[in-house]
């Protein structure tokens, strides 16, 4: 059973919004919001190729 859930656009947007609300949070300072956006972009590209 695969436990990996791909990052989707909605989740990445929620993470970015949280980082914007509190720029001193660990999410914002670690750069996780940017990595989440990049992962969502990659997954969007993969979804388009599968169609």
FENWOCOR-V682554 format. One record per backbone hydrogen bond with DSSP energy under -0.5 kcal/mol. CO is the residue of the C=O (numbers start at 1). NH is the residue of the N-H. If there is no record, write none. Layout:
[[CO,NH] [CO,NH]]
This chain:
[[4,6] [8,12] [9,13] [10,14] [11,15] [12,16] [13,17] [14,18] [15,19] [16,20] [17,21] [18,22] [22,25] [25,29] [26,30] [27,31] [27,32] [27,33] [28,31] [31,35] [32,36] [33,37] [34,38] [35,39] [36,40] [37,41] [38,42] [39,43] [40,44] [41,45] [42,46] [43,47] [44,48] [45,49] [46,50] [47,51]]
